[in-house]
Every structure is written in structure tokens, then in C-alpha cells.
Amino acid sequence: MTTQYNMTIGGAAHATADFFEVENPANGSIVGRAPNASLVDLDAAVAAAQAGFESWSKTTDEERAATLGQLAEKLGEHSEELAALITQEQGKPLNGVGSRFEMGGVGAWTGYTASLSLPMKVLQDNNEGKVEMFRKPVGVVGSITPWNWPVLIATWHMMPAIRTGNTVVIKPSPYTPLSTLRMVEIMNEVLPAGVVNVVTSDDQGDNIGAAMAAHEGIRKIVFTGSCDTGAKVMMSSAETMKRLTLEMGGNDAGIVLPDVDPEAIAEGLFWGGFINMGQTCAAMKRLYVHEDVYDGVCDALVNYTKNIPMGDGMDEGSVMGPIANKMQFDKLKGLVEDAKTKGRVLLGGEAGDGLFYPPTIIADLNNGDPLVDQEQFGPALPIIKFSDLDEVIDQANASENGLGGSVWSKDIDKAKEIASRMECGSVWINKHGAIQPNAPFGGVKKSGLGVEFGEEGLQEYTDIQVVFS
């Protein structure tokens, strides 16, 4: 019998008249049925969050830190349950850098966020008077999350909001709503009623995300997703002057210098490009390799990649799984088919059964080719040969996105000098995409607004109040 899930609003299960089915991308089976919210349901969730804010915002810093510690423990107790649910609705394997890894991140980020604090700062204290700066919660935070890391990104959105005294209404992607519904249900075993509420929608009827961005009762939107949708969120938020944190698309470039050992960097290049089947904003989407090591890097990367097992994510032996949904599968397939007419296929390039698409490496492409210029968000990596360092930095920067980038070299000082010239929010040396909770993460250009993680990310959930005495 198919499990039917409820939303959680005001600390209680909230049913809807309409539901929608969530499919397993590995085999097309029905994982569960999610509630299809209306605008009335959204209003109820916002009202519950507003009511919860009245008391939650008055709790002490120490109380909120302790609560996050309890949340980390409670979610840890349900880690295997949530990991299985993520795998079934999103497709990523249990193992490798999969759903168990994702749940490990939930614990790490929740625990670290609990340790952060934003105490009052004394800006002046002399015979002219005292000036103190306080950080106050903004109110109700609306969270809109994507389908690629559903529970981890929900953690990135919700935990700093809770930590700073805000309350939350979260809306997950219609492709992966079940793990978030269950996560919020578990969190409400710890939290007071109304602190975290969840609404789900198939996005075919009422546009709940757009309504959240325009809702007068929501004071901040934190969004992770595509650039186009993020721009719409920003426009819809304008009339109510919402605070915004937008983490949007990336088309990250990696630059490989001629002093590398191709065999030594092959594993790092693979995970940089193919983590979560390439369905990660901060994955490496373009690889520029110096002509002196071009053939060696291509060969080493192919030799490493071709041995990675792919299959149903619930199979303990799988390291890679299917594409998460048909929309993304079709986009990827189209970009690869075009790239096959322009470059040289080194590996993959032909779709498998269902939504399975093998890791694909295509050499001899250039800026201007769609697979290079567009964020493919899948397991297809274009490789571009270069000879001039200044030119390749210009090529790497020739994108409207600017989320992350990487430089691969034995000369760390040289790599850092190149990193300083790259137009992106994060640069990694000899690795790619290794985000961590104590380092601010965000993009430049069209890749976003604001940052997440660390003290700087925590500050984004607060308003400043200065008191003069």
C-alpha cells in the first residue's frame, strides 16, 4: 500500500483534499503520495509560523543552541530512514557520496550551526555615549528547496533560521517532497508548535512558491534553484521588501595546469564533476586542460570513471544512480547529442534504460558549444584544451554564472594567484565543490545573492538594530 504523507502546520498533521504521486527515478514505482497544498493551506502555514514566532523569538541564545543540538540528535536517530527515502525519491545511491553522506551533512551542519552565536557588539563606549548593535530575528522565513540534495539543503535553510529566533515555512520540490515532509515531522517532536511548518505542491495548480515570495506574512525568502526561478522570486519579493538569500545555478570551471600528475588528480576530477550524477550547483561543469597534459588527463579520467558502478540506489553496490527526473534527463540528453557533433566522445554518450545516463566525457569542445556554455546539471563533462593561461582565465570567466571554480596544480602559490582572478564565490585548489559549514558559500554575477554557512550566513537571518544611550 502506498504511503500517504501529511504536511505539518502548527505542530500538527495537516491533510489536504488533493495529493500527488512521487516516483522513484530508478524504476518508475510510486514511492508515496504527497499533499497538494492550496493558497489557503499556505496562509494557514504562515499564520502558524507567525504565532510560533511570538514565543520562539523570545527564547535565549542558549536555549536555541540547545534545541539545535537536540534536533541533530533526533535527526541522527532517523538517519537511515531518511536516507532510504531520499534514495527512493531522488535516485542517488545509499552509498558513495549519496544519501547516507547527505544525512551525515545534516548532522554536521546542524551541530556546527548550534555552536554559532551573534552576540551584541559594543560599537562605542566613551564620554560621548554608548552605542550597541543587536541582531534580531526577521520573522517568518520562507524556504524553497530543490530536488538534488533535498534534506541537506533544507538543513542549510532551516537551521540558521531557527538558531537566530525565526520561524519557517518550507516548500520542497515536487520531485522530492517526501523526505522533507518526514524530516519536518521528526523536527516537530523537538520544536514548539509553529516553529517549522511545511507545505508541498505539484506546482501544476496554485503556484505556492510564487505566492510565498509575494506573501506579506513572510519576511525573508531563502531559495536554492535555477537562475530563472530565482530571478522570479526576487521580482515577486520586491513589493514586500523581503530579505533574500538566493543560491542559484553555477557553471563551474576547472583549470588544469601543465605541472599536474594526471593519475594523481583523476579521482578528484571525477568527484568534482560527477558528484550526485553531476546534479550539484557547485559541481565542475567545464574542464580546461593545458595542452601539455591534455591527453594524459583525458585518459586518466576515463580510466577512473569507467569503473564506477551504476544502478538502483537501493542496491548497496551502486555508486551512481539515475537522473532524478525526466525533465533533467531530456535536457542532458539534448546537450550531449549536440556535443557529439562537435567534439570527441571519450566515454558514455548514449542513454541507458529509463532515466539512467552513464557518465559521459566529451573532449575537444570549446566556449560557444552549448554543453560548455550551459549548465548541464548531469553526468556529462566537456573538456577544453588550452595553451595560454590568460586566455583560459578569460574563458573560465566568460559566463553569466559565478558560483565556484577550481585550479589543479602542484604549485599552490601559482594556483592561488589564478584563483584570485576567477570570477566566482568559491575556488578550490586540487579539489572541487568541497563546501563546509564554517566557510561562507555563495555566488557572484547571476549565481546568487547573499551567502550561506558560518557566521556570515547566520547574519543573513537577522536585522540590525543599533541602540544609542
Secondary structure by P-SEA (a helix, b strand, c coil): cbbbbbbbcccbbbbccbbbbbbccccccccbbbbbccaaaaaaaaaaaaaaaaccccccaaaaaaaaaaaaaaaaaaaaaaaaaaaaacccccccccaaaaaaaaaaaaaaaaacccccccccccccbbbbbbbbbccbbbbbbcccaaaaaaaaccaaaaaacccbbbbcccccaaaaaaaaaaaaaccccccbbbbbccccccaaaaaaaacccccbbbbbccaaaaaaaaaaacccccccccbbbbbbbbbbccccccccaaaaaaaacccccccccccccbbbbcccaaaaaaaaaaaaaaaccccccccccccccccccaaaaaaaaaaaaaaaacccccccccccccccccbbbbcccccccccccccccccbbbbbbbccaaaaaaaaaccccccccccccccaaaaaaaaaaccccccccccccccccccccccccccccccccccccccccbbbbbbcc
